[in-house]
């Protein structure tokens, strides 16, 4: 499965709420999300439209690793 190319930062933040992520703070155009599921984890999402594919891939890999999922499983779970 390929990384989607048309995902905005706001869409990604909304999708990550399904995994228990909540906005911890925002500094300019970057949003810091935190979850306590499976231990504490932080991820920073740029509030850009669209998020660059390389940046999005890095965020998805970090989230998938924390939740012990593959990137493909994560994309299905987030419905991206």
mmCIF file of the N, C-alpha and C atoms, coordinates in Angstrom:
data_MODEL
# 
_entry.id   MODEL 
# 
loop_
_atom_site.group_PDB 
_atom_site.id 
_atom_site.type_symbol 
_atom_site.label_atom_id 
_atom_site.label_alt_id 
_atom_site.label_comp_id 
_atom_site.label_asym_id 
_atom_site.label_entity_id 
_atom_site.label_seq_id 
_atom_site.pdbx_PDB_ins_code 
_atom_site.Cartn_x 
_atom_site.Cartn_y 
_atom_site.Cartn_z 
_atom_site.occupancy 
_atom_site.B_iso_or_equiv 
_atom_site.pdbx_formal_charge 
_atom_site.auth_seq_id 
_atom_site.auth_comp_id 
_atom_site.auth_asym_id 
_atom_site.auth_atom_id 
_atom_site.pdbx_PDB_model_num 
ATOM 1   N N  . UNK A 1 1  ? 0.848  -1.177 0.000  1.00 0.00 ? 1  UNK A N  1 
ATOM 2   C CA . UNK A 1 1  ? 0.000  0.000  0.000  1.00 0.00 ? 1  UNK A CA 1 
ATOM 3   C C  . UNK A 1 1  ? 0.893  1.240  0.000  1.00 0.00 ? 1  UNK A C  1 
ATOM 4   N N  . UNK A 1 2  ? 0.520  2.209  -0.804 1.00 0.00 ? 2  UNK A N  1 
ATOM 5   C CA . UNK A 1 2  ? 1.314  3.421  -0.920 1.00 0.00 ? 2  UNK A CA 1 
ATOM 6   C C  . UNK A 1 2  ? 0.866  4.472  0.079  1.00 0.00 ? 2  UNK A C  1 
ATOM 7   N N  . UNK A 1 3  ? 1.808  5.341  0.425  1.00 0.00 ? 3  UNK A N  1 
ATOM 8   C CA . UNK A 1 3  ? 1.511  6.464  1.308  1.00 0.00 ? 3  UNK A CA 1 
ATOM 9   C C  . UNK A 1 3  ? 0.632  7.444  0.525  1.00 0.00 ? 3  UNK A C  1 
ATOM 10  N N  . UNK A 1 4  ? -0.509 7.858  1.073  1.00 0.00 ? 4  UNK A N  1 
ATOM 11  C CA . UNK A 1 4  ? -1.354 8.813  0.351  1.00 0.00 ? 4  UNK A CA 1 
ATOM 12  C C  . UNK A 1 4  ? -0.658 10.162 0.197  1.00 0.00 ? 4  UNK A C  1 
ATOM 13  N N  . UNK A 1 5  ? -0.961 10.857 -0.882 1.00 0.00 ? 5  UNK A N  1 
ATOM 14  C CA . UNK A 1 5  ? -0.294 12.128 -1.180 1.00 0.00 ? 5  UNK A CA 1 
ATOM 15  C C  . UNK A 1 5  ? -1.177 13.343 -0.931 1.00 0.00 ? 5  UNK A C  1 
ATOM 16  N N  . UNK A 1 6  ? -2.411 13.140 -0.538 1.00 0.00 ? 6  UNK A N  1 
ATOM 17  C CA . UNK A 1 6  ? -3.334 14.264 -0.412 1.00 0.00 ? 6  UNK A CA 1 
ATOM 18  C C  . UNK A 1 6  ? -3.850 14.451 1.014  1.00 0.00 ? 6  UNK A C  1 
ATOM 19  N N  . UNK A 1 7  ? -3.053 14.063 2.015  1.00 0.00 ? 7  UNK A N  1 
ATOM 20  C CA . UNK A 1 7  ? -3.473 14.164 3.413  1.00 0.00 ? 7  UNK A CA 1 
ATOM 21  C C  . UNK A 1 7  ? -2.967 15.481 3.999  1.00 0.00 ? 7  UNK A C  1 
ATOM 22  N N  . UNK A 1 8  ? -3.882 16.248 4.579  1.00 0.00 ? 8  UNK A N  1 
ATOM 23  C CA . UNK A 1 8  ? -3.482 17.499 5.228  1.00 0.00 ? 8  UNK A CA 1 
ATOM 24  C C  . UNK A 1 8  ? -3.124 17.206 6.686  1.00 0.00 ? 8  UNK A C  1 
ATOM 25  N N  . UNK A 1 9  ? -2.465 18.142 7.309  1.00 0.00 ? 9  UNK A N  1 
ATOM 26  C CA . UNK A 1 9  ? -2.112 17.990 8.716  1.00 0.00 ? 9  UNK A CA 1 
ATOM 27  C C  . UNK A 1 9  ? -3.345 17.860 9.589  1.00 0.00 ? 9  UNK A C  1 
ATOM 28  N N  . UNK A 1 10 ? -4.380 18.640 9.286  1.00 0.00 ? 10 UNK A N  1 
ATOM 29  C CA . UNK A 1 10 ? -5.623 18.583 10.063 1.00 0.00 ? 10 UNK A CA 1 
ATOM 30  C C  . UNK A 1 10 ? -6.292 17.214 9.931  1.00 0.00 ? 10 UNK A C  1 
ATOM 31  N N  . UNK A 1 11 ? -6.276 16.639 8.722  1.00 0.00 ? 11 UNK A N  1 
ATOM 32  C CA . UNK A 1 11 ? -6.851 15.305 8.522  1.00 0.00 ? 11 UNK A CA 1 
ATOM 33  C C  . UNK A 1 11 ? -6.079 14.259 9.306  1.00 0.00 ? 11 UNK A C  1 
ATOM 34  N N  . UNK A 1 12 ? -4.757 14.380 9.330  1.00 0.00 ? 12 UNK A N  1 
ATOM 35  C CA . UNK A 1 12 ? -3.927 13.423 10.048 1.00 0.00 ? 12 UNK A CA 1 
ATOM 36  C C  . UNK A 1 12 ? -4.165 13.507 11.552 1.00 0.00 ? 12 UNK A C  1 
ATOM 37  N N  . UNK A 1 13 ? -4.273 14.727 12.069 1.00 0.00 ? 13 UNK A N  1 
ATOM 38  C CA . UNK A 1 13 ? -4.552 14.910 13.502 1.00 0.00 ? 13 UNK A CA 1 
ATOM 39  C C  . UNK A 1 13 ? -5.891 14.267 13.850 1.00 0.00 ? 13 UNK A C  1 
ATOM 40  N N  . UNK A 1 14 ? -6.889 14.496 13.027 1.00 0.00 ? 14 UNK A N  1 
ATOM 41  C CA . UNK A 1 14 ? -8.219 13.932 13.261 1.00 0.00 ? 14 UNK A CA 1 
ATOM 42  C C  . UNK A 1 14 ? -8.177 12.402 13.213 1.00 0.00 ? 14 UNK A C  1 
ATOM 43  N N  . UNK A 1 15 ? -7.448 11.844 12.256 1.00 0.00 ? 15 UNK A N  1 
ATOM 44  C CA . UNK A 1 15 ? -7.352 10.388 12.122 1.00 0.00 ? 15 UNK A CA 1 
ATOM 45  C C  . UNK A 1 15 ? -6.612 9.765  13.308 1.00 0.00 ? 15 UNK A C  1 
ATOM 46  N N  . UNK A 1 16 ? -5.577 10.435 13.805 1.00 0.00 ? 16 UNK A N  1 
ATOM 47  C CA . UNK A 1 16 ? -4.792 9.882  14.910 1.00 0.00 ? 16 UNK A CA 1 
ATOM 48  C C  . UNK A 1 16 ? -5.564 9.873  16.228 1.00 0.00 ? 16 UNK A C  1 
ATOM 49  N N  . UNK A 1 17 ? -6.641 10.633 16.300 1.00 0.00 ? 17 UNK A N  1 
ATOM 50  C CA . UNK A 1 17 ? -7.479 10.596 17.514 1.00 0.00 ? 17 UNK A CA 1 
ATOM 51  C C  . UNK A 1 17 ? -8.033 9.197  17.747 1.00 0.00 ? 17 UNK A C  1 
ATOM 52  N N  . UNK A 1 18 ? -8.208 8.411  16.689 1.00 0.00 ? 18 UNK A N  1 
ATOM 53  C CA . UNK A 1 18 ? -8.714 7.037  16.812 1.00 0.00 ? 18 UNK A CA 1 
ATOM 54  C C  . UNK A 1 18 ? -7.748 6.156  17.600 1.00 0.00 ? 18 UNK A C  1 
ATOM 55  N N  . UNK A 1 19 ? -6.487 6.537  17.657 1.00 0.00 ? 19 UNK A N  1 
ATOM 56  C CA . UNK A 1 19 ? -5.482 5.773  18.404 1.00 0.00 ? 19 UNK A CA 1 
ATOM 57  C C  . UNK A 1 19 ? -5.188 6.402  19.756 1.00 0.00 ? 19 UNK A C  1 
ATOM 58  N N  . UNK A 1 20 ? -6.005 7.348  20.172 1.00 0.00 ? 20 UNK A N  1 
ATOM 59  C CA . UNK A 1 20 ? -5.852 7.951  21.484 1.00 0.00 ? 20 UNK A CA 1 
ATOM 60  C C  . UNK A 1 20 ? -4.951 9.169  21.529 1.00 0.00 ? 20 UNK A C  1 
ATOM 61  N N  . UNK A 1 21 ? -4.542 9.681  20.377 1.00 0.00 ? 21 UNK A N  1 
ATOM 62  C CA . UNK A 1 21 ? -3.703 10.882 20.352 1.00 0.00 ? 21 UNK A CA 1 
ATOM 63  C C  . UNK A 1 21 ? -4.564 12.113 20.603 1.00 0.00 ? 21 UNK A C  1 
ATOM 64  N N  . UNK A 1 22 ? -4.025 13.041 21.366 1.00 0.00 ? 22 UNK A N  1 
ATOM 65  C CA . UNK A 1 22 ? -4.693 14.308 21.643 1.00 0.00 ? 22 UNK A CA 1 
ATOM 66  C C  . UNK A 1 22 ? -3.677 15.428 21.471 1.00 0.00 ? 22 UNK A C  1 
ATOM 67  N N  . UNK A 1 23 ? -4.158 16.591 21.110 1.00 0.00 ? 23 UNK A N  1 
ATOM 68  C CA . UNK A 1 23 ? -3.279 17.746 20.920 1.00 0.00 ? 23 UNK A CA 1 
ATOM 69  C C  . UNK A 1 23 ? -2.726 18.174 22.271 1.00 0.00 ? 23 UNK A C  1 
ATOM 70  N N  . UNK A 1 24 ? -1.410 18.184 22.375 1.00 0.00 ? 24 UNK A N  1 
ATOM 71  C CA . UNK A 1 24 ? -0.748 18.625 23.605 1.00 0.00 ? 24 UNK A CA 1 
ATOM 72  C C  . UNK A 1 24 ? -0.428 20.117 23.529 1.00 0.00 ? 24 UNK A C  1 
ATOM 73  N N  . UNK A 1 25 ? 0.013  20.552 22.348 1.00 0.00 ? 25 UNK A N  1 
ATOM 74  C CA . UNK A 1 25 ? 0.310  21.974 22.156 1.00 0.00 ? 25 UNK A CA 1 
ATOM 75  C C  . UNK A 1 25 ? 0.490  22.229 20.664 1.00 0.00 ? 25 UNK A C  1 
ATOM 76  N N  . UNK A 1 26 ? 0.514  23.508 20.315 1.00 0.00 ? 26 UNK A N  1 
ATOM 77  C CA . UNK A 1 26 ? 0.773  23.907 18.942 1.00 0.00 ? 26 UNK A CA 1 
ATOM 78  C C  . UNK A 1 26 ? 1.731  25.079 18.954 1.00 0.00 ? 26 UNK A C  1 
ATOM 79  N N  . UNK A 1 27 ? 2.774  24.976 18.140 1.00 0.00 ? 27 UNK A N  1 
ATOM 80  C CA . UNK A 1 27 ? 3.760  26.044 18.018 1.00 0.00 ? 27 UNK A CA 1 
ATOM 81  C C  . UNK A 1 27 ? 3.831  26.425 16.548 1.00 0.00 ? 27 UNK A C  1 
ATOM 82  N N  . UNK A 1 28 ? 3.215  27.528 16.189 1.00 0.00 ? 28 UNK A N  1 
ATOM 83  C CA . UNK A 1 28 ? 3.173  27.929 14.787 1.00 0.00 ? 28 UNK A CA 1 
ATOM 84  C C  . UNK A 1 28 ? 2.331  26.949 13.994 1.00 0.00 ? 28 UNK A C  1 
ATOM 85  N N  . UNK A 1 29 ? 2.926  26.379 12.943 1.00 0.00 ? 29 UNK A N  1 
ATOM 86  C CA . UNK A 1 29 ? 2.173  25.456 12.098 1.00 0.00 ? 29 UNK A CA 1 
ATOM 87  C C  . UNK A 1 29 ? 2.446  23.988 12.451 1.00 0.00 ? 29 UNK A C  1 
ATOM 88  N N  . UNK A 1 30 ? 3.033  23.732 13.607 1.00 0.00 ? 30 UNK A N  1 
ATOM 89  C CA . UNK A 1 30 ? 3.321  22.358 14.015 1.00 0.00 ? 30 UNK A CA 1 
ATOM 90  C C  . UNK A 1 30 ? 2.508  21.991 15.255 1.00 0.00 ? 30 UNK A C  1 
ATOM 91  N N  . UNK A 1 31 ? 1.856  20.841 15.169 1.00 0.00 ? 31 UNK A N  1 
ATOM 92  C CA . UNK A 1 31 ? 0.973  20.379 16.236 1.00 0.00 ? 31 UNK A CA 1 
ATOM 93  C C  . UNK A 1 31 ? 1.619  19.172 16.905 1.00 0.00 ? 31 UNK A C  1 
ATOM 94  N N  . UNK A 1 32 ? 1.746  19.226 18.226 1.00 0.00 ? 32 UNK A N  1 
ATOM 95  C CA . UNK A 1 32 ? 2.340  18.136 19.003 1.00 0.00 ? 32 UNK A CA 1 
ATOM 96  C C  . UNK A 1 32 ? 1.207  17.287 19.579 1.00 0.00 ? 32 UNK A C  1 
ATOM 97  N N  . UNK A 1 33 ? 1.194  15.996 19.229 1.00 0.00 ? 33 UNK A N  1 
ATOM 98  C CA . UNK A 1 33 ? 0.181  15.062 19.710 1.00 0.00 ? 33 UNK A CA 1 
ATOM 99  C C  . UNK A 1 33 ? 0.812  14.098 20.700 1.00 0.00 ? 33 UNK A C  1 
ATOM 100 N N  . UNK A 1 34 ? 0.021  13.682 21.685 1.00 0.00 ? 34 UNK A N  1 
ATOM 101 C CA . UNK A 1 34 ? 0.501  12.752 22.705 1.00 0.00 ? 34 UNK A CA 1 
ATOM 102 C C  . UNK A 1 34 ? -0.556 11.678 22.931 1.00 0.00 ? 34 UNK A C  1 
ATOM 103 N N  . UNK A 1 35 ? -0.097 10.447 23.150 1.00 0.00 ? 35 UNK A N  1 
ATOM 104 C CA . UNK A 1 35 ? -0.974 9.356  23.546 1.00 0.00 ? 35 UNK A CA 1 
ATOM 105 C C  . UNK A 1 35 ? -0.342 8.623  24.714 1.00 0.00 ? 35 UNK A C  1 
ATOM 106 N N  . UNK A 1 36 ? -1.179 7.978  25.511 1.00 0.00 ? 36 UNK A N  1 
ATOM 107 C CA . UNK A 1 36 ? -0.671 7.149  26.605 1.00 0.00 ? 36 UNK A CA 1 
ATOM 108 C C  . UNK A 1 36 ? -1.020 5.681  26.384 1.00 0.00 ? 36 UNK A C  1 
ATOM 109 N N  . UNK A 1 37 ? -1.618 5.362  25.229 1.00 0.00 ? 37 UNK A N  1 
ATOM 110 C CA . UNK A 1 37 ? -1.894 3.965  24.903 1.00 0.00 ? 37 UNK A CA 1 
ATOM 111 C C  . UNK A 1 37 ? -0.585 3.268  24.559 1.00 0.00 ? 37 UNK A C  1 
ATOM 112 N N  . UNK A 1 38 ? -0.368 2.091  25.124 1.00 0.00 ? 38 UNK A N  1 
ATOM 113 C CA . UNK A 1 38 ? 0.872  1.318  24.922 1.00 0.00 ? 38 UNK A CA 1 
ATOM 114 C C  . UNK A 1 38 ? 2.087  2.098  25.398 1.00 0.00 ? 38 UNK A C  1 
ATOM 115 N N  . UNK A 1 39 ? 1.940  2.907  26.435 1.00 0.00 ? 39 UNK A N  1 
ATOM 116 C CA . UNK A 1 39 ? 3.033  3.759  26.899 1.00 0.00 ? 39 UNK A CA 1 
ATOM 117 C C  . UNK A 1 39 ? 2.910  5.128  26.262 1.00 0.00 ? 39 UNK A C  1 
ATOM 118 N N  . UNK A 1 40 ? 3.610  6.090  26.821 1.00 0.00 ? 40 UNK A N  1 
ATOM 119 C CA . UNK A 1 40 ? 3.510  7.459  26.316 1.00 0.00 ? 40 UNK A CA 1 
ATOM 120 C C  . UNK A 1 40 ? 4.268  7.619  25.002 1.00 0.00 ? 40 UNK A C  1 
ATOM 121 N N  . UNK A 1 41 ? 3.670  8.337  24.053 1.00 0.00 ? 41 UNK A N  1 
ATOM 122 C CA . UNK A 1 41 ? 4.301  8.571  22.758 1.00 0.00 ? 41 UNK A CA 1 
ATOM 123 C C  . UNK A 1 41 ? 3.909  9.960  22.262 1.00 0.00 ? 41 UNK A C  1 
ATOM 124 N N  . UNK A 1 42 ? 4.873  10.677 21.716 1.00 0.00 ? 42 UNK A N  1 
ATOM 125 C CA . UNK A 1 42 ? 4.656  12.020 21.171 1.00 0.00 ? 42 UNK A CA 1 
ATOM 126 C C  . UNK A 1 42 ? 4.994  12.003 19.684 1.00 0.00 ? 42 UNK A C  1 
ATOM 127 N N  . UNK A 1 43 ? 4.252  12.763 18.923 1.00 0.00 ? 43 UNK A N  1 
ATOM 128 C CA . UNK A 1 43 ? 4.540  12.923 17.506 1.00 0.00 ? 43 UNK A CA 1 
ATOM 129 C C  . UNK A 1 43 ? 4.170  14.359 17.119 1.00 0.00 ? 43 UNK A C  1 
ATOM 130 N N  . UNK A 1 44 ? 4.971  14.953 16.242 1.00 0.00 ? 44 UNK A N  1 
ATOM 131 C CA . UNK A 1 44 ? 4.718  16.314 15.770 1.00 0.00 ? 44 UNK A CA 1 
ATOM 132 C C  . UNK A 1 44 ? 4.237  16.253 14.329 1.00 0.00 ? 44 UNK A C  1 
ATOM 133 N N  . UNK A 1 45 ? 3.100  16.900 14.082 1.00 0.00 ? 45 UNK A N  1 
ATOM 134 C CA . UNK A 1 45 ? 2.488  16.907 12.755 1.00 0.00 ? 45 UNK A CA 1 
ATOM 135 C C  . UNK A 1 45 ? 2.496  18.330 12.222 1.00 0.00 ? 45 UNK A C  1 
ATOM 136 N N  . UNK A 1 46 ? 3.061  18.546 11.021 1.00 0.00 ? 46 UNK A N  1 
ATOM 137 C CA . UNK A 1 46 ? 2.985  19.884 10.434 1.00 0.00 ? 46 UNK A CA 1 
ATOM 138 C C  . UNK A 1 46 ? 1.567  20.135 9.942  1.00 0.00 ? 46 UNK A C  1 
ATOM 139 N N  . UNK A 1 47 ? 1.032  21.301 10.243 1.00 0.00 ? 47 UNK A N  1 
ATOM 140 C CA . UNK A 1 47 ? -0.325 21.644 9.812  1.00 0.00 ? 47 UNK A CA 1 
ATOM 141 C C  . UNK A 1 47 ? -0.261 22.251 8.419  1.00 0.00 ? 47 UNK A C  1 
ATOM 142 N N  . UNK A 1 48 ? 0.175  21.446 7.457  1.00 0.00 ? 48 UNK A N  1 
ATOM 143 C CA . UNK A 1 48 ? 0.307  21.859 6.067  1.00 0.00 ? 48 UNK A CA 1 
ATOM 144 C C  . UNK A 1 48 ? -0.715 21.106 5.229  1.00 0.00 ? 48 UNK A C  1 
ATOM 145 N N  . UNK A 1 49 ? -0.996 21.621 4.053  1.00 0.00 ? 49 UNK A N  1 
ATOM 146 C CA . UNK A 1 49 ? -1.929 20.938 3.167  1.00 0.00 ? 49 UNK A CA 1 
ATOM 147 C C  . UNK A 1 49 ? -1.353 20.895 1.762  1.00 0.00 ? 49 UNK A C  1 
ATOM 148 N N  . UNK A 1 50 ? -0.968 19.765 1.287  1.00 0.00 ? 50 UNK A N  1 
ATOM 149 C CA . UNK A 1 50 ? -0.858 18.470 1.970  1.00 0.00 ? 50 UNK A CA 1 
ATOM 150 C C  . UNK A 1 50 ? 0.483  18.344 2.690  1.00 0.00 ? 50 UNK A C  1 
ATOM 151 N N  . UNK A 1 51 ? 0.559  17.353 3.570  1.00 0.00 ? 51 UNK A N  1 
ATOM 152 C CA . UNK A 1 51 ? 1.828  17.025 4.236  1.00 0.00 ? 51 UNK A CA 1 
ATOM 153 C C  . UNK A 1 51 ? 2.695  16.314 3.199  1.00 0.00 ? 51 UNK A C  1 
ATOM 154 N N  . UNK A 1 52 ? 3.968  16.673 3.115  1.00 0.00 ? 52 UNK A N  1 
ATOM 155 C CA . UNK A 1 52 ? 4.860  16.061 2.141  1.00 0.00 ? 52 UNK A CA 1 
ATOM 156 C C  . UNK A 1 52 ? 4.924  14.545 2.382  1.00 0.00 ? 52 UNK A C  1 
ATOM 157 N N  . UNK A 1 53 ? 4.986  13.754 1.308  1.00 0.00 ? 53 UNK A N  1 
ATOM 158 C CA . UNK A 1 53 ? 4.967  12.290 1.451  1.00 0.00 ? 53 UNK A CA 1 
ATOM 159 C C  . UNK A 1 53 ? 6.079  11.741 2.347  1.00 0.00 ? 53 UNK A C  1 
ATOM 160 N N  . UNK A 1 54 ? 7.267  12.292 2.264  1.00 0.00 ? 54 UNK A N  1 
ATOM 161 C CA . UNK A 1 54 ? 8.367  11.816 3.104  1.00 0.00 ? 54 UNK A CA 1 
ATOM 162 C C  . UNK A 1 54 ? 8.121  12.094 4.580  1.00 0.00 ? 54 UNK A C  1 
ATOM 163 N N  . UNK A 1 55 ? 7.595  13.260 4.876  1.00 0.00 ? 55 UNK A N  1 
ATOM 164 C CA . UNK A 1 55 ? 7.259  13.628 6.259  1.00 0.00 ? 55 UNK A CA 1 
ATOM 165 C C  . UNK A 1 55 ? 6.133  12.746 6.774  1.00 0.00 ? 55 UNK A C  1 
ATOM 166 N N  . UNK A 1 56 ? 5.104  12.565 5.958  1.00 0.00 ? 56 UNK A N  1 
ATOM 167 C CA . UNK A 1 56 ? 3.971  11.728 6.336  1.00 0.00 ? 56 UNK A CA 1 
ATOM 168 C C  . UNK A 1 56 ? 4.419  10.290 6.579  1.00 0.00 ? 56 UNK A C  1 
ATOM 169 N N  . UNK A 1 57 ? 5.286  9.782  5.711  1.00 0.00 ? 57 UNK A N  1 
ATOM 170 C CA . UNK A 1 57 ? 5.800  8.423  5.876  1.00 0.00 ? 57 UNK A CA 1 
ATOM 171 C C  . UNK A 1 57 ? 6.549  8.252  7.183  1.00 0.00 ? 57 UNK A C  1 
ATOM 172 N N  . UNK A 1 58 ? 7.353  9.241  7.543  1.00 0.00 ? 58 UNK A N  1 
ATOM 173 C CA . UNK A 1 58 ? 8.096  9.178  8.803  1.00 0.00 ? 58 UNK A CA 1 
ATOM 174 C C  . UNK A 1 58 ? 7.179  9.186  10.012 1.00 0.00 ? 58 UNK A C  1 
ATOM 175 N N  . UNK A 1 59 ? 6.145  10.012 9.967  1.00 0.00 ? 59 UNK A N  1 
ATOM 176 C CA . UNK A 1 59 ? 5.180  10.078 11.070 1.00 0.00 ? 59 UNK A CA 1 
ATOM 177 C C  . UNK A 1 59 ? 4.447  8.753  11.188 1.00 0.00 ? 59 UNK A C  1 
ATOM 178 N N  . UNK A 1 60 ? 3.978  8.222  10.047 1.00 0.00 ? 60 UNK A N  1 
ATOM 179 C CA . UNK A 1 60 ? 3.237  6.961  10.074 1.00 0.00 ? 60 UNK A CA 1 
ATOM 180 C C  . UNK A 1 60 ? 4.097  5.802  10.561 1.00 0.00 ? 60 UNK A C  1 
ATOM 181 N N  . UNK A 1 61 ? 5.367  5.771  10.171 1.00 0.00 ? 61 UNK A N  1 
ATOM 182 C CA . UNK A 1 61 ? 6.265  4.707  10.633 1.00 0.00 ? 61 UNK A CA 1 
ATOM 183 C C  . UNK A 1 61 ? 6.462  4.767  12.139 1.00 0.00 ? 61 UNK A C  1 
ATOM 184 N N  . UNK A 1 62 ? 6.630  5.974  12.678 1.00 0.00 ? 62 UNK A N  1 
ATOM 185 C CA . UNK A 1 62 ? 6.819  6.125  14.125 1.00 0.00 ? 62 UNK A CA 1 
ATOM 186 C C  . UNK A 1 62 ? 5.572  5.696  14.885 1.00 0.00 ? 62 UNK A C  1 
ATOM 187 N N  . UNK A 1 63 ? 4.404  6.078  14.393 1.00 0.00 ? 63 UNK A N  1 
ATOM 188 C CA . UNK A 1 63 ? 3.145  5.707  15.046 1.00 0.00 ? 63 UNK A CA 1 
ATOM 189 C C  . UNK A 1 63 ? 2.924  4.203  14.948 1.00 0.00 ? 63 UNK A C  1 
ATOM 190 N N  . UNK A 1 64 ? 3.171  3.639  13.766 1.00 0.00 ? 64 UNK A N  1 
ATOM 191 C CA . UNK A 1 64 ? 2.996  2.191  13.572 1.00 0.00 ? 64 UNK A CA 1 
ATOM 192 C C  . UNK A 1 64 ? 3.931  1.406  14.491 1.00 0.00 ? 64 UNK A C  1 
ATOM 193 N N  . UNK A 1 65 ? 5.157  1.835  14.618 1.00 0.00 ? 65 UNK A N  1 
ATOM 194 C CA . UNK A 1 65 ? 6.119  1.154  15.481 1.00 0.00 ? 65 UNK A CA 1 
ATOM 195 C C  . UNK A 1 65 ? 5.659  1.201  16.936 1.00 0.00 ? 65 UNK A C  1 
ATOM 196 N N  . UNK A 1 66 ? 5.182  2.334  17.375 1.00 0.00 ? 66 UNK A N  1 
ATOM 197 C CA . UNK A 1 66 ? 4.727  2.464  18.759 1.00 0.00 ? 66 UNK A CA 1 
ATOM 198 C C  . UNK A 1 66 ? 3.539  1.548  19.046 1.00 0.00 ? 66 UNK A C  1 
ATOM 199 N N  . UNK A 1 67 ? 2.633  1.419  18.084 1.00 0.00 ? 67 UNK A N  1 
ATOM 200 C CA . UNK A 1 67 ? 1.426  0.615  18.286 1.00 0.00 ? 67 UNK A CA 1 
ATOM 201 C C  . UNK A 1 67 ? 1.590  -0.827 17.792 1.00 0.00 ? 67 UNK A C  1 
ATOM 202 N N  . UNK A 1 68 ? 2.804  -1.186 17.411 1.00 0.00 ? 68 UNK A N  1 
ATOM 203 C CA . UNK A 1 68 ? 3.133  -2.542 16.954 1.00 0.00 ? 68 UNK A CA 1 
ATOM 204 C C  . UNK A 1 68 ? 2.270  -2.972 15.764 1.00 0.00 ? 68 UNK A C  1 
ATOM 205 N N  . UNK A 1 69 ? 2.185  -2.095 14.791 1.00 0.00 ? 69 UNK A N  1 
ATOM 206 C CA . UNK A 1 69 ? 1.449  -2.345 13.561 1.00 0.00 ? 69 UNK A CA 1 
ATOM 207 C C  . UNK A 1 69 ? 2.376  -2.132 12.375 1.00 0.00 ? 69 UNK A C  1 
ATOM 208 N N  . UNK A 1 70 ? 1.986  -2.656 11.226 1.00 0.00 ? 70 UNK A N  1 
ATOM 209 C CA . UNK A 1 70 ? 2.695  -2.291 10.007 1.00 0.00 ? 70 UNK A CA 1 
ATOM 210 C C  . UNK A 1 70 ? 2.078  -0.982 9.509  1.00 0.00 ? 70 UNK A C  1 
ATOM 211 N N  . UNK A 1 71 ? 2.758  -0.309 8.620  1.00 0.00 ? 71 UNK A N  1 
ATOM 212 C CA . UNK A 1 71 ? 2.236  0.941  8.075  1.00 0.00 ? 71 UNK A CA 1 
ATOM 213 C C  . UNK A 1 71 ? 0.927  0.675  7.321  1.00 0.00 ? 71 UNK A C  1 
ATOM 214 N N  . UNK A 1 72 ? 0.849  -0.463 6.617  1.00 0.00 ? 72 UNK A N  1 
ATOM 215 C CA . UNK A 1 72 ? -0.369 -0.808 5.891  1.00 0.00 ? 72 UNK A CA 1 
ATOM 216 C C  . UNK A 1 72 ? -1.541 -0.998 6.853  1.00 0.00 ? 72 UNK A C  1 
ATOM 217 N N  . UNK A 1 73 ? -1.314 -1.706 7.952  1.00 0.00 ? 73 UNK A N  1 
ATOM 218 C CA . UNK A 1 73 ? -2.364 -1.899 8.961  1.00 0.00 ? 73 UNK A CA 1 
ATOM 219 C C  . UNK A 1 73 ? -2.801 -0.550 9.551  1.00 0.00 ? 73 UNK A C  1 
ATOM 220 N N  . UNK A 1 74 ? -1.824 0.301  9.803  1.00 0.00 ? 74 UNK A N  1 
ATOM 221 C CA . UNK A 1 74 ? -2.117 1.614  10.367 1.00 0.00 ? 74 UNK A CA 1 
ATOM 222 C C  . UNK A 1 74 ? -2.959 2.449  9.402  1.00 0.00 ? 74 UNK A C  1 
ATOM 223 N N  . UNK A 1 75 ? -2.618 2.442  8.121  1.00 0.00 ? 75 UNK A N  1 
ATOM 224 C CA . UNK A 1 75 ? -3.371 3.200  7.126  1.00 0.00 ? 75 UNK A CA 1 
ATOM 225 C C  . UNK A 1 75 ? -4.814 2.709  7.039  1.00 0.00 ? 75 UNK A C  1 
ATOM 226 N N  . UNK A 1 76 ? -5.023 1.398  7.108  1.00 0.00 ? 76 UNK A N  1 
ATOM 227 C CA . UNK A 1 76 ? -6.379 0.852  7.107  1.00 0.00 ? 76 UNK A CA 1 
ATOM 228 C C  . UNK A 1 76 ? -7.142 1.280  8.362  1.00 0.00 ? 76 UNK A C  1 
ATOM 229 N N  . UNK A 1 77 ? -6.447 1.218  9.510  1.00 0.00 ? 77 UNK A N  1 
ATOM 230 C CA . UNK A 1 77 ? -7.081 1.572  10.775 1.00 0.00 ? 77 UNK A CA 1 
ATOM 231 C C  . UNK A 1 77 ? -7.477 3.056  10.813 1.00 0.00 ? 77 UNK A C  1 
ATOM 232 N N  . UNK A 1 78 ? -6.628 3.904  10.241 1.00 0.00 ? 78 UNK A N  1 
ATOM 233 C CA . UNK A 1 78 ? -6.881 5.340  10.223 1.00 0.00 ? 78 UNK A CA 1 
ATOM 234 C C  . UNK A 1 78 ? -7.789 5.754  9.067  1.00 0.00 ? 78 UNK A C  1 
ATOM 235 N N  . UNK A 1 79 ? -8.049 4.824  8.144  1.00 0.00 ? 79 UNK A N  1 
ATOM 236 C CA . UNK A 1 79 ? -8.887 5.078  6.964  1.00 0.00 ? 79 UNK A CA 1 
ATOM 237 C C  . UNK A 1 79 ? -8.327 6.235  6.135  1.00 0.00 ? 79 UNK A C  1 
ATOM 238 N N  . UNK A 1 80 ? -7.026 6.175  5.873  1.00 0.00 ? 80 UNK A N  1 
ATOM 239 C CA . UNK A 1 80 ? -6.372 7.200  5.033  1.00 0.00 ? 80 UNK A CA 1 
ATOM 240 C C  . UNK A 1 80 ? -6.149 6.687  3.622  1.00 0.00 ? 80 UNK A C  1 
# 
